[in-house]
């Protein structure tokens, strides 16, 4: 499961960087921070980053997957 999550996260980072140059940089950074928190099992902190990223890039399904995964792990 962890390997799958990391793979999805890497794909998300690439997808976000191509989606919208202005908003994607911020969203990509937030997703990266969320992934680091998730890896440390700080799921509440990860949720905060993912939710902020969803505001910056609301069209990204990967961010919503990450939010769901963090809620699942809580």
Short mmCIF file of the C-alpha atoms (twelve columns), coordinates in Angstrom:
data_MODEL
# 
_entry.id   MODEL 
# 
loop_
_atom_site.group_PDB 
_atom_site.id 
_atom_site.type_symbol 
_atom_site.label_atom_id 
_atom_site.label_alt_id 
_atom_site.label_comp_id 
_atom_site.label_asym_id 
_atom_site.label_seq_id 
_atom_site.Cartn_x 
_atom_site.Cartn_y 
_atom_site.Cartn_z 
_atom_site.pdbx_PDB_model_num 
ATOM 1  C CA . UNK A 1  0.000  0.000  0.000   1 
ATOM 2  C CA . UNK A 2  2.814  2.388  0.853   1 
ATOM 3  C CA . UNK A 3  4.477  1.782  -2.487  1 
ATOM 4  C CA . UNK A 4  1.185  2.483  -4.244  1 
ATOM 5  C CA . UNK A 5  0.716  5.719  -2.285  1 
ATOM 6  C CA . UNK A 6  4.209  6.926  -3.138  1 
ATOM 7  C CA . UNK A 7  3.664  6.113  -6.815  1 
ATOM 8  C CA . UNK A 8  0.387  8.018  -6.864  1 
ATOM 9  C CA . UNK A 9  2.034  10.943 -5.092  1 
ATOM 10 C CA . UNK A 10 4.817  11.157 -7.663  1 
ATOM 11 C CA . UNK A 11 2.266  11.078 -10.470 1 
ATOM 12 C CA . UNK A 12 0.302  13.801 -8.681  1 
ATOM 13 C CA . UNK A 13 3.355  16.015 -8.461  1 
ATOM 14 C CA . UNK A 14 3.897  15.765 -12.214 1 
ATOM 15 C CA . UNK A 15 0.220  16.273 -12.982 1 
ATOM 16 C CA . UNK A 16 0.014  19.345 -10.780 1 
ATOM 17 C CA . UNK A 17 3.101  20.904 -12.294 1 
ATOM 18 C CA . UNK A 18 1.574  20.631 -15.770 1 
ATOM 19 C CA . UNK A 19 -1.972 21.696 -14.846 1 
ATOM 20 C CA . UNK A 20 -1.554 25.395 -14.127 1 
ATOM 21 C CA . UNK A 21 1.863  27.006 -13.775 1 
ATOM 22 C CA . UNK A 22 0.764  29.720 -11.336 1 
ATOM 23 C CA . UNK A 23 -1.389 27.670 -8.982  1 
ATOM 24 C CA . UNK A 24 0.332  24.341 -9.487  1 
ATOM 25 C CA . UNK A 25 3.605  25.428 -7.903  1 
ATOM 26 C CA . UNK A 26 1.859  26.191 -4.670  1 
ATOM 27 C CA . UNK A 27 -0.361 23.106 -4.854  1 
ATOM 28 C CA . UNK A 28 2.586  20.895 -5.714  1 
ATOM 29 C CA . UNK A 29 4.528  22.231 -2.757  1 
ATOM 30 C CA . UNK A 30 1.567  21.644 -0.443  1 
ATOM 31 C CA . UNK A 31 1.112  18.095 -1.732  1 
ATOM 32 C CA . UNK A 32 4.800  17.435 -1.168  1 
ATOM 33 C CA . UNK A 33 4.555  18.679 2.415   1 
ATOM 34 C CA . UNK A 34 1.419  16.594 2.909   1 
ATOM 35 C CA . UNK A 35 3.193  13.506 1.599   1 
ATOM 36 C CA . UNK A 36 6.053  14.042 4.035   1 
ATOM 37 C CA . UNK A 37 3.613  14.372 6.928   1 
ATOM 38 C CA . UNK A 38 1.740  11.285 5.748   1 
ATOM 39 C CA . UNK A 39 4.972  9.280  5.608   1 
ATOM 40 C CA . UNK A 40 5.656  10.299 9.228   1 
ATOM 41 C CA . UNK A 41 2.134  9.108  10.146  1 
ATOM 42 C CA . UNK A 42 1.050  12.666 11.004  1 
ATOM 43 C CA . UNK A 43 -2.281 12.280 9.244   1 
ATOM 44 C CA . UNK A 44 -3.975 15.380 10.677  1 
ATOM 45 C CA . UNK A 45 -1.071 17.546 9.532   1 
ATOM 46 C CA . UNK A 46 -1.103 15.869 6.109   1 
ATOM 47 C CA . UNK A 47 -4.827 16.598 5.798   1 
ATOM 48 C CA . UNK A 48 -4.226 20.296 6.364   1 
ATOM 49 C CA . UNK A 49 -1.691 20.412 3.534   1 
ATOM 50 C CA . UNK A 50 -3.846 18.344 1.174   1 
ATOM 51 C CA . UNK A 51 -6.932 20.458 1.870   1 
ATOM 52 C CA . UNK A 52 -4.994 23.666 1.177   1 
ATOM 53 C CA . UNK A 53 -3.715 22.098 -2.046  1 
ATOM 54 C CA . UNK A 54 -7.286 21.253 -3.071  1 
ATOM 55 C CA . UNK A 55 -8.131 24.966 -2.904  1 
ATOM 56 C CA . UNK A 56 -5.174 25.809 -5.164  1 
ATOM 57 C CA . UNK A 57 -5.882 22.993 -7.658  1 
ATOM 58 C CA . UNK A 58 -9.515 21.889 -7.267  1 
ATOM 59 C CA . UNK A 59 -9.421 19.968 -10.562 1 
ATOM 60 C CA . UNK A 60 -6.821 17.480 -9.316  1 
ATOM 61 C CA . UNK A 61 -8.320 14.099 -8.396  1 
ATOM 62 C CA . UNK A 62 -5.005 12.978 -6.917  1 
ATOM 63 C CA . UNK A 63 -5.267 15.546 -4.137  1 
ATOM 64 C CA . UNK A 64 -8.706 14.224 -3.227  1 
ATOM 65 C CA . UNK A 65 -7.322 10.690 -3.245  1 
ATOM 66 C CA . UNK A 66 -4.627 11.807 -0.804  1 
ATOM 67 C CA . UNK A 67 -7.261 13.433 1.424   1 
ATOM 68 C CA . UNK A 68 -9.284 10.218 1.434   1 
ATOM 69 C CA . UNK A 69 -6.215 8.133  2.160   1 
ATOM 70 C CA . UNK A 70 -5.270 10.360 5.104   1 
ATOM 71 C CA . UNK A 71 -8.800 10.106 6.532   1 
ATOM 72 C CA . UNK A 72 -8.661 6.334  6.079   1 
ATOM 73 C CA . UNK A 73 -5.377 6.100  8.003   1 
ATOM 74 C CA . UNK A 74 -6.604 8.281  10.895  1 
# 
